[in-house]
Each structure stands twice: as structure tokens, then as C-alpha cells.
Amino acid sequence: MLKDVVAAMPLEGHKIHLCFEDGAEGVIDLAPQLSFRGVFEPLKDLAYFRQVRVDPDLGTVVWPNGADLDPDVLYSRVTGTPIVCDPVEG
């Protein structure tokens, strides 16, 4: 299902407006999604959180410390589309 994030704009709090390559867009509030530990701890600081940008090679949002988020999860949260996992053949 991989849909690349092509634009991201930080909003109030820990919200980001996201645009995807297929034209889907919406706002996601990451505060309930992040534990703010480890690599995500600096994102507690709203000034740091607002440094979010899109990495076109990864197709997702990233922060200066290398933190990034799975674009499939972001797409699912924005659009309500469930993530479908292909069964592993054995």
C-alpha cells in the first residue's frame, strides 16, 4: 500500500497536515501516537517538533535527529484505510 508523503506542515500542538502522492491529505495528531521516549523524546518540545520535513528518498516525515514515521501507518491514520499485511508463504 506504500503511499509516499509529499508534503507536511506542522500545526498547533503535535498535529501535522500531511499530503500523499495519490492526493489524499489530512491532519494527524501525533501526541496520542508517540511515547516521546528514545529517538522521539526531543519531539516533546514543540519547537523541535515543528522542524518536521519530508524526506523524498524515504517518502515520509523526518526530524533532524533521524526520527521518522512509517508512511503506511500515517496513510492509514489519515485516510482510515486499514493496513493489509500479505500472508507469509511457508
C-alpha positions in Angstrom: 0.0 0.0 0.0 3.0 2.3 0.3 2.0 5.9 -0.4 4.7 8.5 -0.1 4.2 11.6 1.9 4.9 14.5 -0.4 4.2 17.5 1.9 3.9 18.1 5.7 3.0 21.2 7.6 3.2 21.3 11.4 0.1 22.7 13.0 -0.8 23.5 16.7 0.4 21.1 19.3 1.7 17.8 17.8 -0.5 17.9 14.8 0.7 17.7 11.2 -1.1 18.3 7.9 0.0 15.6 5.5 -0.3 15.3 1.7 0.3 12.0 0.0 1.3 11.2 -3.6 -2.2 10.0 -4.5 -3.8 13.3 -3.5 -5.0 12.1 -0.1 -4.5 14.6 2.7 -5.5 15.2 6.3 -4.4 16.1 9.8 -3.0 13.7 12.3 -2.4 14.4 15.9 0.8 12.5 16.9 0.6 13.3 20.6 -1.5 10.2 21.4 0.6 8.1 19.0 4.1 8.8 20.3 5.6 7.7 23.6 8.2 10.5 23.5 10.9 8.2 24.6 14.2 7.3 22.8 14.5 8.9 19.4 11.1 10.5 19.8 11.8 12.2 23.1 13.0 15.5 21.5 9.6 15.8 19.8 8.0 16.7 23.1 9.5 20.2 22.5 7.1 21.8 20.1 9.8 24.0 18.6 11.7 20.8 17.7 8.5 19.0 16.6 7.9 21.9 14.1 11.2 21.1 12.4 9.5 18.2 10.7 10.2 17.8 7.0 9.6 15.3 4.2 12.5 13.1 3.1 11.7 12.3 -0.6 14.0 9.3 -0.6 12.2 7.8 2.4 8.8 9.1 1.4 7.9 10.1 4.9 8.3 12.7 7.6 11.6 13.0 9.4 13.2 15.2 12.1 16.8 16.4 12.4 17.8 13.6 14.8 16.7 10.9 12.3 13.4 10.1 13.8 10.9 9.1 11.1 7.4 7.5 10.9 6.1 4.7 8.8 4.3 6.2 5.8 1.8 3.3 5.7 0.8 4.0 9.3 0.4 7.7 8.6 -1.7 7.0 5.5 -3.9 4.6 7.4 -4.4 7.1 10.2 -5.2 10.0 7.8 -7.5 8.1 5.4 -8.9 5.4 7.7 -7.7 2.7 5.2 -6.6 -0.4 7.1 -3.1 -1.7 6.7 -3.2 -5.1 4.9 -0.4 -7.5 5.5 0.3 -10.1 2.9 0.4 -13.6 4.5 3.9 -15.2 4.6 4.1 -18.3 2.5 5.9 -21.1 4.1 
